[in-house]
């Protein structure tokens, strides 16, 4: 991008702008599941009904699908979760605690393979409290405190994906570039 104050026109490179548009479509595949175009693409490319679709190479794919697929890793890496019931969120592998990395990168000792598959719901008691004894021995104290601050009072709702790079959780072209 050649900034105006440096003698340029202030235009973004078309490649980056196109990537941002493809990421916006990818985000729409997650966040706008009730729209006709998303249902069409999910059905046509067998992306599934899960909140996070399976975006894979398909024989005879359109240039739009290829663009979404080529930028899919960036979209997936930009998802953070808003915890409600915790059933869709991997405790260790997903971003879900505000302003923190994935927990698998913050542990104080190695995790066993069975533990790495825990969902957030596996660490919440039936009464809706954090079951701290399941994980506090694996994480530093300040991380456990951050987990305690995550609200678990909406156990009957579905977890919500949010865009990690914006304060309101919504994708914008600026946050995608």
VEXPAFI-453354 format. One line per field, with one value per residue: residue number from 1; residue in one letter; x, y, z of N, C-alpha, C, CB in turn. Coordinates in Angstrom, 2 decimals, always signed. Atoms other than C-alpha are relative to their C-alpha. Glycine has a CB too. Layout:
BEGIN
num: NUM  ...
residu: a  ...
nxx: X  ...
nyy: Y  ...
nzz: Z  ...
caxx: X  ...
cayy: Y  ...
cazz: Z  ...
cxx: X  ...
cyy: Y  ...
czz: Z  ...
cbxx: X  ...
cbyy: Y  ...
cbzz: Z  ...
//
This chain:
BEGIN
num: 1  2  3  4  5  6  7  8  9  10  11  12  13  14  15  16  17  18  19  20  21  22  23  24  25  26  27  28  29  30  31  32  33  34  35  36  37  38  39  40  41  42  43  44  45  46  47  48  49  50  51  52  53  54  55  56  57  58  59  60  61  62  63  64  65  66  67  68  69  70  71  72  73  74  75  76  77  78  79  80  81  82  83  84  85  86  87  88  89  90  91  92  93  94  95  96  97  98  99  100  101  102  103  104  105  106  107  108  109  110  111  112  113  114  115  116  117  118  119  120  121  122  123  124  125  126  127  128  129  130  131  132  133  134  135  136  137  138  139  140  141  142  143  144  145  146  147  148  149  150  151  152  153  154  155  156  157  158  159  160  161  162  163  164  165  166  167  168  169  170  171  172  173  174  175  176  177
residu: x  x  x  x  x  x  x  x  x  x  x  x  x  x  x  x  x  x  x  x  x  x  x  x  x  x  x  x  x  x  x  x  x  x  x  x  x  x  x  x  x  x  x  x  x  x  x  x  x  x  x  x  x  x  x  x  x  x  x  x  x  x  x  x  x  x  x  x  x  x  x  x  x  x  x  x  x  x  x  x  x  x  x  x  x  x  x  x  x  x  x  x  x  x  x  x  x  x  x  x  x  x  x  x  x  x  x  x  x  x  x  x  x  x  x  x  x  x  x  x  x  x  x  x  x  x  x  x  x  x  x  x  x  x  x  x  x  x  x  x  x  x  x  x  x  x  x  x  x  x  x  x  x  x  x  x  x  x  x  x  x  x  x  x  x  x  x  x  x  x  x  x  x  x  x  x  x
nxx: +0.84  -0.74  +0.75  +0.13  -1.03  -1.27  +0.11  +0.82  +1.44  +0.68  +0.74  -0.52  -0.30  +1.20  -0.11  +0.38  +1.41  +0.71  -0.09  +0.93  +1.35  +0.17  +0.13  +1.35  +0.89  -0.25  +0.61  +1.44  +0.33  +0.12  +0.83  +1.27  +0.45  +1.42  +0.23  +0.10  -1.29  -0.83  +0.58  -0.33  -1.42  -0.23  +0.57  -0.71  -1.37  +0.04  -0.73  +0.57  +0.94  -0.64  -0.21  -1.18  +0.13  -1.18  -0.31  -1.01  -0.07  +1.02  -0.09  +0.86  +0.38  +0.06  -1.10  +0.37  -0.30  -1.47  -0.45  +0.34  -0.87  -1.38  -0.12  +0.71  -0.84  +0.01  +1.32  +0.07  -0.93  +0.51  +1.22  +0.00  +1.33  +0.74  +0.47  +1.34  +0.07  -1.33  -0.02  -0.64  -1.30  -1.07  -0.56  -1.42  -0.41  +0.70  -0.04  +1.29  -0.18  -0.35  -1.38  -0.99  -0.33  +0.59  -0.54  -1.06  -1.26  -0.23  -0.08  -1.26  -0.50  +0.60  +1.36  +0.20  +0.84  +1.43  +0.32  +0.03  +1.29  +1.05  +0.79  +0.19  +1.09  -0.55  -0.60  +1.06  +0.83  +1.43  +0.58  -0.46  -1.24  -1.22  -0.57  -1.40  -0.96  -0.32  -1.07  -0.82  -1.37  -0.68  -0.07  -0.42  +1.08  +0.69  +0.84  +1.17  +0.84  +0.67  +1.05  +1.08  +0.77  +0.85  +1.37  +0.55  +1.40  +0.94  -0.27  +1.00  -0.16  -1.08  -1.21  +0.00  -1.30  -0.19  -1.23  -1.01  -0.74  +0.84  +0.51  +1.40  +0.12  +0.45  -1.02  +0.01  -1.07  -1.22  -0.59  -0.40  -1.21
nyy: -1.17  -1.25  -0.96  -1.34  -0.89  +0.38  -0.27  +0.98  -0.25  +0.57  +1.19  +1.29  +0.91  +0.76  +1.37  +0.02  -0.34  +1.20  +0.96  -0.44  +0.32  +1.45  +0.29  -0.42  +1.08  +1.12  -0.34  +0.14  +1.44  +0.33  -0.93  -0.28  +1.34  +0.01  -0.65  +0.91  +0.22  +0.87  +1.35  +0.51  +0.37  +1.13  +1.20  +0.31  +0.45  +0.99  -0.61  +0.46  -0.83  -0.51  -1.44  -0.23  +0.94  +0.66  -0.67  +0.85  -0.03  +0.82  +0.12  -0.93  -1.11  -1.33  -0.88  -0.55  +1.02  +0.09  -1.17  +0.23  +1.09  -0.48  -0.91  +0.62  +0.10  -1.32  -0.15  +0.88  -0.50  -1.27  +0.26  +0.17  +0.48  -0.54  +1.21  +0.11  +1.35  +0.60  +1.29  -0.11  -0.64  +0.80  -0.69  -0.28  -0.30  -1.15  -1.30  -0.26  -0.89  -1.31  -0.52  +1.04  +0.99  +1.32  +0.53  +0.98  -0.74  -0.63  +1.02  +0.10  +1.37  +0.62  +0.53  +1.33  -0.10  +0.00  -1.32  -1.02  +0.05  -0.54  -1.18  -0.89  +0.57  +1.04  -0.65  -0.74  +0.91  -0.10  -1.22  -1.14  -0.56  +0.60  +1.13  -0.44  +1.08  +0.76  -0.60  -1.03  +0.50  -0.04  -1.37  -1.01  -0.57  -1.13  +0.56  +0.55  -1.15  -0.46  +0.98  -0.25  -1.19  +0.31  +0.27  +1.30  +0.00  +0.23  +1.38  +0.56  -0.66  +0.55  -0.81  -0.94  -0.40  -1.44  -0.38  -0.28  -1.24  -1.18  -0.06  +0.43  +1.37  +0.02  -0.16  -1.18  +0.11  -0.55  +0.99  +1.16  -0.30
nzz: +0.00  +0.06  -0.80  +0.58  -0.54  +0.61  +1.43  +0.68  +0.09  -1.15  +0.43  -0.43  +1.10  +0.38  -0.51  -1.41  -0.06  +0.42  -1.11  -1.04  +0.47  -0.11  -1.43  -0.39  +0.42  -0.91  -1.28  +0.23  -0.06  -1.42  -0.74  +0.67  +0.39  +0.35  +1.30  +1.14  +0.66  -0.84  +0.10  +1.33  +0.05  -0.92  +0.61  +1.26  -0.25  -1.09  -1.10  -1.26  -0.77  -1.21  -0.01  +0.83  +1.11  +0.55  +1.26  +0.60  +1.46  +0.65  +1.45  +0.69  -0.87  +0.61  -0.42  -1.31  -1.00  -0.09  -0.76  -1.42  -0.47  -0.10  -1.14  -1.11  -1.20  -0.65  -0.63  -1.17  -1.01  -0.53  -0.76  -1.45  -0.36  -1.14  -0.67  -0.57  -0.58  +0.05  +0.67  +1.32  -0.18  -0.59  -1.17  +0.17  +1.39  +0.58  -0.68  -0.63  -1.15  +0.56  -0.02  -0.28  +1.00  -0.25  -1.25  +0.26  +0.06  -1.30  -1.05  -0.74  +0.18  +1.21  -0.07  +0.59  +1.19  -0.35  -0.55  +1.07  +0.68  -0.85  +0.38  -1.14  -0.80  -0.87  -1.17  -0.69  -0.80  +0.33  -0.57  +0.78  -0.54  +0.55  -0.73  +0.02  -0.29  +1.23  +0.81  -0.64  -0.19  +1.30  +0.48  -0.99  -0.79  +0.64  +1.05  -0.70  -0.38  +1.22  +0.27  -0.98  +0.41  +1.15  -0.44  +0.41  -0.46  +1.11  +0.39  +0.92  +1.29  +0.83  +0.05  +1.12  +0.52  +0.15  +0.71  -1.01  +0.22  -0.19  -1.38  -0.06  +0.48  +1.39  +1.03  +0.86  +1.00  -0.59  -0.93  +0.77  +0.81
caxx: +0.00  +1.42  +0.29  -0.91  +1.55  +4.33  +3.17  +0.94  -2.77  -3.55  -4.78  -4.41  -2.86  -5.59  -4.28  -4.71  -8.10  -9.22  -7.95  -9.97  -13.09  -12.56  -12.09  -15.35  -17.11  -15.44  -16.58  -20.08  -19.98  -19.69  -21.67  -24.53  -25.63  -29.28  -28.78  -29.53  -26.04  -24.35  -26.77  -26.16  -22.35  -22.38  -24.62  -22.83  -19.36  -20.44  -19.18  -21.49  -23.90  -21.42  -20.86  -17.40  -17.79  -15.37  -13.78  -11.86  -10.72  -13.50  -13.50  -14.91  -14.89  -15.75  -13.19  -15.16  -14.90  -11.19  -10.74  -12.54  -10.52  -7.20  -7.91  -9.64  -6.68  -6.63  -10.36  -10.12  -7.12  -9.11  -12.01  -12.44  -15.38  -17.96  -18.70  -22.30  -22.60  -18.97  -19.90  -18.38  -15.16  -11.95  -10.64  -6.96  -6.95  -9.35  -9.23  -11.96  -10.49  -10.42  -6.93  -5.21  -3.54  -4.79  -4.36  -2.22  +0.45  +0.24  +0.49  +3.15  +3.50  +2.78  -0.79  -1.85  -3.65  -6.97  -6.87  -6.21  -9.63  -11.55  -14.34  -14.94  -18.15  -16.01  -14.63  -17.96  -19.93  -23.67  -24.37  -22.52  -19.32  -15.78  -14.38  -11.00  -9.45  -9.57  -7.01  -5.55  -2.50  -1.66  -1.89  -0.31  -2.42  -3.14  -4.54  -6.82  -8.04  -8.82  -10.81  -12.77  -13.84  -15.38  -19.15  -20.74  -24.31  -25.83  -25.51  -28.61  -27.42  -25.10  -21.49  -20.89  -17.91  -16.52  -13.87  -10.74  -9.36  -12.28  -13.66  -17.27  -16.56  -17.67  -15.55  -14.61  -12.52  -10.05  -9.59  -9.17  -6.25
cayy: +0.00  +3.35  +5.81  +9.26  +11.01  +9.18  +10.34  +7.38  +7.15  +5.29  +2.22  -1.30  -3.96  -5.80  -9.20  -8.34  -6.77  -9.92  -12.11  -10.01  -10.43  -14.21  -14.26  -12.33  -15.02  -17.69  -15.90  -15.78  -19.58  -19.67  -16.67  -16.57  -20.20  -19.24  -17.53  -19.11  -18.59  -20.26  -23.21  -23.55  -23.56  -25.89  -28.33  -28.09  -28.59  -31.02  -28.71  -30.17  -28.74  -28.06  -24.46  -24.61  -26.10  -28.49  -26.40  -28.82  -29.06  -30.39  -31.60  -28.92  -26.26  -22.67  -19.87  -18.46  -21.76  -21.96  -18.42  -19.29  -22.52  -20.77  -18.34  -20.81  -21.32  -17.57  -17.62  -20.62  -19.11  -15.93  -17.60  -17.09  -18.55  -17.01  -19.74  -20.65  -24.43  -25.27  -28.29  -26.97  -25.57  -27.51  -26.57  -26.73  -26.20  -23.28  -19.58  -18.86  -16.85  -13.13  -11.81  -15.16  -17.71  -21.28  -23.07  -25.80  -23.09  -22.01  -25.31  -25.89  -29.61  -31.88  -32.91  -36.50  -37.22  -37.90  -34.54  -32.61  -33.68  -32.14  -29.75  -26.73  -28.44  -31.24  -28.71  -27.25  -28.90  -29.65  -26.61  -24.37  -23.78  -24.36  -27.74  -26.21  -29.43  -30.92  -28.47  -26.08  -28.31  -27.89  -24.10  -21.05  -19.33  -16.18  -18.33  -20.16  -16.79  -15.75  -18.98  -18.28  -14.93  -16.61  -16.68  -20.14  -19.11  -19.75  -23.53  -24.01  -21.88  -22.76  -21.54  -18.56  -18.04  -14.50  -12.73  -12.56  -9.35  -7.06  -5.87  -6.66  -10.13  -9.15  -9.48  -6.33  -5.99  -3.86  -6.58  -9.18  -7.44
cazz: +0.00  -1.02  +1.65  +0.61  +2.93  +1.08  -2.35  -3.15  -3.82  -0.61  -2.49  -1.19  -3.38  -5.27  -4.14  -0.45  -1.05  -2.90  -0.04  +2.40  +0.24  +0.10  +3.88  +4.23  +2.20  +4.34  +7.48  +6.01  +5.67  +9.47  +10.57  +8.06  +8.00  +7.55  +4.17  +0.81  -0.64  +2.35  +2.29  -1.46  -1.12  +1.89  +0.02  -3.35  -1.85  +0.90  +3.64  +6.30  +8.84  +11.66  +12.73  +11.16  +7.68  +6.00  +3.26  +1.06  -2.53  -4.74  -8.29  -10.59  -7.89  -8.80  -8.61  -5.66  -3.75  -4.60  -3.26  -0.02  +0.27  -0.37  +2.48  +4.80  +7.15  +7.81  +8.55  +10.88  +12.67  +13.30  +15.09  +18.79  +20.63  +22.91  +25.43  +26.12  +26.49  +25.59  +23.48  +20.22  +21.67  +22.23  +25.67  +24.69  +20.90  +20.31  +21.12  +23.66  +26.54  +25.74  +24.92  +25.45  +23.22  +22.87  +26.17  +24.58  +24.15  +27.81  +29.70  +32.35  +31.55  +28.56  +27.84  +27.22  +23.95  +25.69  +27.49  +24.27  +22.97  +25.87  +25.03  +27.23  +28.38  +29.87  +32.36  +33.48  +36.28  +35.88  +38.08  +35.59  +37.57  +36.35  +37.42  +38.21  +39.58  +36.07  +34.70  +37.29  +37.82  +34.10  +33.81  +35.48  +38.13  +36.10  +33.27  +35.71  +36.96  +33.37  +32.93  +36.13  +34.63  +31.57  +32.08  +32.01  +32.85  +29.40  +29.32  +27.17  +24.24  +21.36  +21.36  +19.09  +16.81  +16.78  +14.70  +16.82  +15.35  +16.16  +19.49  +18.56  +17.07  +13.56  +10.45  +8.59  +5.45  +7.39  +10.05  +7.30  +5.60
cxx: +0.88  -0.83  +0.00  +1.10  +1.40  -0.04  -0.84  -1.46  -0.78  -0.81  +0.66  +0.32  -1.21  +0.03  -0.47  -1.48  -0.84  +0.03  -0.99  -1.44  -0.27  -0.14  -1.38  -1.03  +0.17  -0.64  -1.52  -0.44  -0.20  -1.14  -1.37  -0.61  -1.46  -0.30  +0.02  +1.37  +0.90  -0.53  +0.33  +1.46  +0.29  -0.52  +0.80  +1.37  +0.11  +0.81  -0.58  -0.87  +0.61  +0.17  +1.19  -0.05  +1.33  +0.25  +1.20  -0.03  -1.03  +0.20  -1.00  -0.42  +0.04  +1.20  -0.32  +0.33  +1.51  +0.55  -0.28  +0.96  +1.44  +0.23  -0.61  +0.84  +0.05  -1.32  -0.05  +0.91  -0.44  -1.28  +0.34  -1.43  -0.55  -0.69  -1.44  -0.12  +1.35  +0.12  +0.69  +1.44  +1.00  +0.69  +1.44  +0.35  -0.63  +0.29  -1.37  +0.10  +0.46  +1.46  +1.06  +0.18  -0.80  +0.67  +1.11  +1.38  +0.39  +0.19  +1.38  +0.60  -0.69  -1.40  -0.04  -0.97  -1.49  -0.44  -0.11  -1.33  -1.16  -0.71  -0.11  -1.08  +0.49  +0.57  -0.99  -0.87  -1.47  -0.67  +0.50  +1.26  +1.20  +0.48  +1.52  +0.98  +0.34  +1.23  +0.94  +1.45  +0.82  +0.25  +0.51  -1.22  -0.75  -0.89  -1.26  -0.94  -0.76  -1.14  -1.18  -0.88  -0.89  -1.36  -0.49  -1.48  -1.02  +0.13  -0.98  +0.03  +1.15  +1.19  +0.02  +1.41  +0.05  +1.32  +0.99  +0.60  -0.87  -0.60  -1.44  -0.23  -0.45  +1.17  -0.16  +1.15  +1.31  +0.67  +0.49  +1.28  +1.23
cyy: +1.23  +1.08  +1.38  +0.93  -0.34  +0.17  -0.98  +0.39  -0.57  -1.25  -1.26  -0.84  -0.88  -1.42  -0.08  +0.34  -1.22  -1.06  +0.37  -0.30  -1.50  -0.43  +0.41  -1.05  -1.22  +0.23  -0.12  -1.45  -0.45  +0.79  +0.28  -1.29  -0.05  +0.64  -1.02  -0.29  -0.92  -1.43  -0.64  -0.48  -1.20  -1.31  -0.41  -0.61  -0.92  +0.47  -0.35  +1.04  +0.58  +1.51  +0.36  -1.02  -0.65  +0.64  -0.74  +0.14  -0.97  +0.01  +0.98  +1.20  +1.34  +0.82  +0.63  -1.01  -0.14  +1.17  -0.14  -1.04  +0.47  +0.93  -0.59  -0.10  +1.32  +0.22  -0.84  +0.49  +1.30  -0.17  -0.06  -0.36  +0.77  -1.21  +0.16  -1.39  -0.74  -1.30  +0.03  +0.48  -0.97  +0.81  +0.44  +0.57  +1.25  +1.27  +0.23  +0.88  +1.35  +0.38  -1.02  -0.92  -1.28  -0.57  -1.02  +0.67  +0.61  -0.98  -0.02  -1.39  -0.62  -0.56  -1.40  +0.14  +0.02  +1.37  +1.04  +0.03  +0.53  +1.15  +0.88  -0.56  -1.08  +0.58  +0.88  -1.02  +0.13  +1.26  +1.26  +0.67  -0.66  -1.11  +0.18  -1.14  -0.84  +0.55  +0.95  -0.44  +0.06  +1.42  +0.95  +0.63  +1.12  -0.47  -0.60  +1.11  +0.54  -0.95  +0.22  +1.18  -0.24  -0.47  -1.35  -0.09  -0.29  -1.41  -0.59  +0.67  -0.64  +0.96  +0.86  +0.30  +1.52  +0.24  +0.54  +1.39  +1.25  -0.04  -0.50  -1.42  -0.12  +0.20  +1.34  -0.16  +0.53  -1.01  -1.25  +0.20  -0.07
czz: +0.00  +0.70  -0.66  +0.49  -0.50  -1.51  -0.79  -0.03  +1.18  -0.33  +0.53  -1.24  -0.25  +0.57  +1.45  +0.17  -0.39  +1.10  +1.11  -0.42  +0.10  +1.46  +0.49  -0.42  +0.90  +1.36  -0.10  +0.04  +1.45  +0.63  -0.62  -0.53  -0.43  -1.35  -1.13  -0.61  +0.82  -0.07  -1.35  -0.05  +0.90  -0.61  -1.24  +0.26  +1.21  +1.21  +1.37  +0.70  +1.27  -0.09  -0.89  -1.14  -0.39  -1.37  -0.60  -1.51  -0.56  -1.50  -0.63  +0.84  -0.75  +0.47  +1.35  +1.10  +0.17  +0.80  +1.48  +0.57  +0.20  +1.20  +1.28  +1.27  +0.75  +0.72  +1.27  +1.13  +0.64  +0.80  +1.49  +0.36  +1.18  +0.63  +0.46  +0.62  -0.06  -0.78  -1.36  +0.08  +0.62  +1.09  -0.26  -1.36  -0.60  +0.80  +0.62  +1.24  -0.54  +0.24  +0.35  -1.18  +0.28  +1.25  -0.22  -0.08  +1.34  +1.14  +0.66  -0.08  -1.21  +0.25  -0.60  -1.18  +0.34  +0.54  -1.12  -0.75  +0.84  -0.68  +1.25  +0.93  +0.96  +1.29  +0.75  +0.74  -0.43  +0.55  -0.71  +0.52  -0.69  +0.92  -0.01  +0.26  -1.21  -0.69  +0.72  +0.24  -1.30  -0.51  +1.09  +0.67  -0.69  -1.15  +0.62  +0.44  -1.21  -0.38  +0.94  -0.41  -1.21  +0.51  -0.54  +0.34  -1.10  -0.55  -1.01  -1.37  -0.76  +0.02  -1.26  -0.46  -0.14  -0.71  +1.02  -0.09  +0.09  +1.40  +0.10  -0.53  -1.43  -0.94  -0.68  -0.98  +0.58  +0.94  -0.74  -0.80  +0.87
cbxx: -0.96  +0.32  +0.59  -1.35  -0.02  +0.35  +1.34  +0.15  -0.54  -0.90  -0.11  -1.01  +1.25  -0.15  +1.45  +0.85  -0.31  +0.60  +1.43  +0.18  -0.19  +1.18  +1.09  -0.34  +0.28  +1.50  +0.40  -0.38  +1.13  +1.33  +0.72  +0.21  +0.21  -0.78  +1.05  -0.92  +0.69  +0.01  -1.51  -0.24  +0.87  -0.68  -1.47  +0.14  +0.89  +0.53  +0.02  +1.09  -1.23  +1.37  +0.23  +1.35  -0.59  -0.19  +0.31  -0.21  +1.44  -1.42  -0.29  -1.22  +0.93  -1.33  +0.25  -1.50  -0.62  +0.63  -0.67  -1.48  -0.04  +0.38  -0.67  -0.46  +1.42  +0.24  -1.15  +0.39  +1.35  -0.23  -0.67  +0.51  +0.03  -1.05  +0.90  -1.12  -1.06  +0.47  -1.40  -0.78  -0.13  +1.03  -0.06  +0.79  -0.33  -1.51  +0.40  -0.65  +1.03  -0.90  +0.07  -0.40  +1.52  +0.20  -1.11  -0.29  -0.09  -1.13  -0.31  -0.22  -0.23  +0.91  -0.99  -0.54  +0.30  -0.30  +1.09  +1.12  -0.30  +0.57  -1.42  -0.38  -1.07  +1.07  +1.20  -0.85  +0.14  -0.72  +0.33  -1.07  +0.08  +1.11  -0.44  +0.21  -0.56  -1.19  -0.61  -0.63  -0.04  -0.82  -1.37  +0.87  +0.55  +1.03  +0.78  +0.44  +0.87  +1.01  +0.54  +0.61  +0.95  +0.66  -0.95  +0.77  -0.31  +0.23  +0.01  -1.37  +0.24  -0.48  +1.26  -0.71  +0.30  -0.03  -0.28  +1.09  +0.67  -1.12  +0.09  -0.85  -0.93  -1.06  -0.08  +0.13  -0.38  -0.32  -1.03  -1.08  -0.10
cbyy: +0.00  +0.40  +0.10  +0.59  -0.05  -1.45  +0.04  -1.34  -0.58  +1.02  -0.06  -0.75  -0.87  -0.05  -0.50  +1.00  +1.19  -0.56  -0.05  +1.51  +0.49  -0.74  +0.73  +1.37  -0.38  -0.24  +1.42  +0.62  -0.83  +0.28  +1.27  +1.01  -0.96  +0.72  +1.09  +0.60  +1.33  +0.50  +0.06  +1.09  +1.19  +0.27  +0.24  +1.26  +1.20  -1.35  +1.50  -0.41  -0.81  -0.68  +0.52  -0.13  +0.70  -1.59  +1.54  -1.47  -0.37  +0.51  -1.47  -0.70  +0.06  +0.72  +1.10  +0.37  -1.36  -0.04  +1.26  -0.48  -1.17  +0.72  +1.32  -1.36  -0.44  +1.12  -0.40  -1.42  +0.20  +0.97  -1.32  +1.32  -1.49  +1.15  -0.33  +0.25  -0.82  -0.24  -0.49  +0.93  +1.26  -0.45  -0.91  -1.24  -1.15  -0.26  +1.16  -1.30  -0.60  +1.08  +1.12  -0.81  -0.28  -0.97  -0.64  -0.76  +1.09  +0.91  -1.38  +0.37  -0.86  -1.11  +0.93  -1.02  -1.16  -1.09  +0.44  -0.26  -1.41  +0.45  -0.41  +1.44  -0.58  -0.77  +0.84  +0.86  +0.31  -1.22  +0.08  +0.99  -0.20  +1.07  -1.39  +1.09  -0.90  +0.03  +0.73  +0.40  -1.44  -0.76  +0.46  +1.09  +0.50  +1.01  -1.07  -0.83  +1.13  +0.12  -1.45  +0.27  +1.13  -1.09  +1.13  -1.15  +1.31  +1.02  -0.85  +0.14  +1.52  -0.24  -0.89  +1.30  -0.68  +0.72  +1.06  -1.00  -0.04  +0.09  +1.43  +0.95  -0.73  +1.08  -1.15  +1.35  +0.77  +1.30  -0.40  -0.37  +1.40
cbzz: +1.21  -1.48  +1.41  +0.34  +1.52  +0.35  -0.58  +0.65  -1.28  +0.62  -1.53  +0.93  +0.30  -1.52  -0.11  +0.79  -0.94  -1.29  +0.56  +0.28  -1.44  -0.67  +0.80  -0.65  -1.47  +0.16  +0.45  -1.32  -0.67  +0.73  +0.15  -1.16  +1.13  +1.07  -0.25  -1.07  -0.24  +1.47  +0.20  -1.06  +0.43  +1.36  -0.39  -0.85  +0.18  -0.49  -0.16  +0.92  +0.36  +0.23  +1.44  +0.84  -1.22  -0.10  +0.20  +0.40  -0.50  +0.36  -0.47  -0.48  +1.22  +0.36  -1.06  +0.03  -0.40  -1.42  -0.54  +0.15  -0.99  -1.27  -0.31  -0.41  -0.38  -1.03  -0.98  -0.39  -0.61  -1.13  -0.46  +0.76  +0.32  -0.44  +1.20  -1.09  -0.73  +1.36  -0.18  -0.88  +0.87  -1.09  +1.23  +0.23  -0.86  -0.05  -0.99  +0.36  +1.05  +0.60  +0.98  +1.24  -0.03  -1.24  +0.80  -1.31  -1.04  +0.32  -0.58  +1.45  +1.28  -0.51  -0.74  +1.05  -0.94  +1.04  +1.02  -0.99  -0.40  +1.34  -0.56  -0.47  -0.92  -0.73  -0.43  -1.00  +1.53  +0.52  +1.49  -0.08  +1.55  -0.18  -0.63  +1.03  +1.08  -0.97  -1.12  +1.32  +0.53  -1.01  -0.49  -0.68  +1.29  -0.51  -0.82  +1.22  +0.62  -1.17  +0.14  +1.39  -0.30  -0.92  -0.45  +0.69  +0.61  -1.12  +1.21  +0.60  +0.17  -1.45  +0.07  +0.39  -1.35  +1.39  -1.13  -0.09  -1.35  -1.08  +0.52  -0.79  +0.85  -0.24  -1.04  +0.82  -1.29  +0.77  +1.08  -0.92  -0.66
//
